[in-house]
Amino acid sequence: MSDGNGFEDLAEKLSNIHIGETVAISALEEAADFYLEQLIPRIPESVLNKEHARDHIHVKVENNEVNVAFDDKGWYWIFPENGTIYQRATHYARGTFQQNRSRIEEIMTRKIMSKMKG
């Protein structure tokens, strides 16, 4: 299942390079941490005096997969991202990835190239 933020595409490309799962996961995790750093300030806050989605997002490494995901309390992130009939889409997750794609790729490439050099 694609979440639209690009990490799935990069993970697929990495799976075709034989560098070892540990290095690939480590590279993805470092890139995901950077993405999360860039994303958190762009996540819209609720106008209500309640919990905010930015308080419920994290990098999750599980079953050889790296995901930037909201926990169960952050389910409403999709509304500002994609919009509703009452609000315009902001595309903050997708936009953050696109704006930082080259830096994310560089983070991953640096780690992988370092491993390949020995």
Buried (B, 14 or more C-beta within 10 A) or exposed (E): EEEBBBBBEBBEEBEEEEBEEEBBBBBBBBBBBBBBEBBEEBBBEEEEEEEBBBEBBEBBEEEEEBBBBBEEEBEBBBBBBBEEEEEEEBBBBBEBBEEBEEEBBEBBEEBBEEBEEE
